[in-house]
Amino acid sequence: MIAATAAGATAIAGITVGVSLGAIRTGSTDGSAASHIAPAALSATGANGQNHPTAESDSPLKPERTGTRSPASSASPLARPKAPLNASAKPSAATQHRAAAGPKASASPRASHSSGPSKPYEFYDSVEPQTVPAGAIVGTYSTGARPVPASAVAGRKQVLWIDTLATDPAGSGALDVEPGCATPSQVPGWVSSRLKAHPDQVAIVYMSLSEWPQVKADVASLPASMQSHIRWWVADPTGVPHIVPGSQATQWYWGSTYDESMAAPDFDPDLVAGPSTG
């Protein structure tokens, strides 16, 4: 999933982030690479300054991600949204994550939703959040085989915590559904618990393009009011930036240290600030 996913003993789902303007490339909902509209704001070398494979080129993507990745060398050249989300001083107890590796951190302030992005943008996800370019939105894991301590995102202003076990709906803004992580049948309960704890927020669900139909079928029993607050984050790693029609975010690239996703303005993740470094 998200940047460096660790499924089972090693893979956690990946999320990708860094903010980019431009048009969206569209993918097919049946798993095939459909016709794409080139995003005007993306450089030919991709979001992290590396050459990314296109749907037509040889792809280095691996069927399994091990989480063994080399650090990124520079910040993303992609443009940021005109009105980026800024960290506020308002504390949120729900963001105090209990990571097995590392000490407990104090509650982190929630990022303000008063001014969200107006165009599609990029973000990253990784089990090694320190490799994500500075200033970028980073998704990382609160539960699972490799939980990330809050200290690993110290000083970060925009962090999306991802629950891989469906055990932290109140404290994490996204659920990772893939082998070794949460199952499709756990999604309805997680979404319901998440929205009851935070009725003013959304419930983000990450899964592969192939698992998406089953997950949608499983949440069909939820009240319409809850279904309208679900945001779909779909993995379709073609190597080409795009958003799969019907989803609000698409993980289009699997890298060695982090994954990258493109999000629509209405993705609306629950971003929080990491602990202070001062």
ABEGO torsion letter per residue (X at the ends): XBABBBBEAABBBBBBBEBBBEBBBBBBAAGBBBBBBBBAABBAAEAAGBBBBBAABBBABBABBAGBBBBBABBBABBBBABBBBBBABBBAAABBBBABEBBBBBBBBBBAABBBABBBBBBBBABAAABBBGBBBBBBABEABBBBAAAABGBABBBBBBAAGABAAABABBBBBBGBBBAAAAAAAAAAAAAABAABBBBBBBBAAAAAAAAAAAAABBAAAAAABBBBBBBBAGBBBBBBGBABBBABBBAABBBBBBBAAAGBBBBBBBBAX
